Amino acid sequence: MSTPNEWIGYEFDNKEYTQKVKALPDGHRKAYKEISKYIWEHAVDQTQTMDALLDILDMFTENKDVEVTEFIGEDIIGFCDNIIAELPQKSWEDKKKQKLNAKIKKKI
């Protein structure tokens, strides 16, 4: 089984991340978790997705005294879709295929 550090490609402190999520007010935490799930379901690049989610978590932390819809807007799915649209659309599978093609071409 792979670890978050293996699939995102850099050192990631899951304990710190979990603590930051738990420290959010209840409504913010629930909204963040749902947004996080939605983005993971629709994004393809794990590293960029995790970076975006960390940025969103910072936004939630900075705005913990403000209603969620006041800082991300009333259209929460639209907010998520905008984040997803900014993420690279190339999947890890595409990257592996590119690497394999390059490796084979070097050998022939």
GIZIVEN-V687229 format. One record per helix or strand of 3 or more residues. SS is the DSSP state (h for helix, s for strand). FROM is the first residue (numbers start at 0). TO is the last residue. Records with the same first field share a line. If there is no record, write none. Layout:
SS = FROM-TO ; FROM-TO
//
This chain:
h = 3-7 ; 13-21 ; 25-41 ; 45-61 ; 67-71 ; 75-85 ; 91-106
//
